[in-house]
Amino acid sequence: MPTSAPHKIPSAIRLPPELLQRVDHYARQLESELHVSVSRSDAIRRLIVLGLEDAEDVRDAEHAMQEKGGISLGAVKAEYGL
């Protein structure tokens, strides 16, 4: 019995033209590196996954520092205006 791909829920978002240009540039870079066709949707999905993984890593690191009694990332950002 063939397995089907997981169901994907369509989602529409509005992005400023400058951001779409950056996404398209990223898609072209991926195409060049991977030698496969990369759609704008493919690029957006990849960027979302990478961004979420990065945010989760930062959150995990901040929790680990707080558990050890260290300064939090939020405090560092506030001190340096980030």
C-alpha positions as CSV (number, residue, x, y, z in Angstrom):
1,M,0.0,0.0,0.0
2,P,1.5,3.3,-1.0
3,T,2.1,5.8,1.8
4,S,0.9,9.4,1.2
5,A,2.9,12.5,2.2
6,P,1.8,14.1,5.4
7,H,-1.1,16.5,5.0
8,K,0.0,20.1,4.7
9,I,-2.3,22.9,5.6
10,P,-2.1,25.8,3.2
11,S,-1.1,29.1,4.7
12,A,-1.0,32.6,3.1
13,I,1.2,35.3,4.5
14,R,1.9,38.8,3.4
15,L,5.5,39.8,3.1
16,P,7.1,43.1,2.1
17,P,8.8,43.1,-1.4
18,E,12.2,43.4,0.2
19,L,11.8,40.3,2.2
20,L,10.5,38.4,-0.8
21,Q,13.6,39.4,-2.7
22,R,15.7,38.0,0.1
23,V,13.8,34.8,0.1
24,D,14.1,34.5,-3.7
25,H,17.8,35.2,-3.4
26,Y,18.1,32.4,-0.8
27,A,16.2,30.0,-3.0
28,R,18.6,30.8,-5.9
29,Q,21.6,30.2,-3.6
30,L,20.1,26.8,-2.6
31,E,19.5,25.9,-6.2
32,S,23.1,26.7,-7.0
33,E,24.5,24.7,-4.0
34,L,22.1,21.7,-4.2
35,H,21.7,21.6,-8.0
36,V,17.9,21.1,-7.6
37,S,14.9,23.3,-8.2
38,V,13.9,25.3,-5.1
39,S,10.6,27.1,-5.0
40,R,9.9,30.2,-3.0
41,S,7.7,28.0,-0.7
42,D,10.5,25.5,-0.3
43,A,12.9,28.3,0.7
44,I,10.3,29.8,3.2
45,R,9.7,26.4,4.8
46,R,13.5,25.9,5.1
47,L,14.0,29.3,6.6
48,I,11.2,28.8,9.1
49,V,12.7,25.5,10.2
50,L,16.2,26.9,10.5
51,G,14.9,29.9,12.4
52,L,12.9,27.8,14.8
53,E,15.9,25.4,15.4
54,D,18.1,28.4,16.2
55,A,15.5,30.0,18.5
56,E,15.1,26.7,20.3
57,D,18.9,26.3,20.7
58,V,19.1,29.8,22.1
59,R,16.3,29.1,24.5
60,D,17.9,25.9,25.7
61,A,21.2,27.6,26.2
62,E,19.6,30.4,28.1
63,H,17.8,27.9,30.4
64,A,21.1,26.0,31.0
65,M,22.9,29.2,31.9
66,Q,20.1,30.2,34.3
67,E,20.2,26.8,36.0
68,K,24.0,27.3,36.5
69,G,23.4,30.7,38.0
70,G,24.8,32.6,35.0
71,I,23.5,35.7,33.4
72,S,20.5,35.3,31.1
73,L,20.6,36.1,27.4
74,G,17.8,38.6,28.0
75,A,20.0,40.5,30.4
76,V,22.9,40.6,28.0
77,K,20.7,41.8,25.2
78,A,19.2,44.5,27.4
79,E,22.7,45.7,28.5
80,Y,24.0,46.0,25.0
81,G,20.7,47.3,23.5
82,L,20.2,44.2,21.3
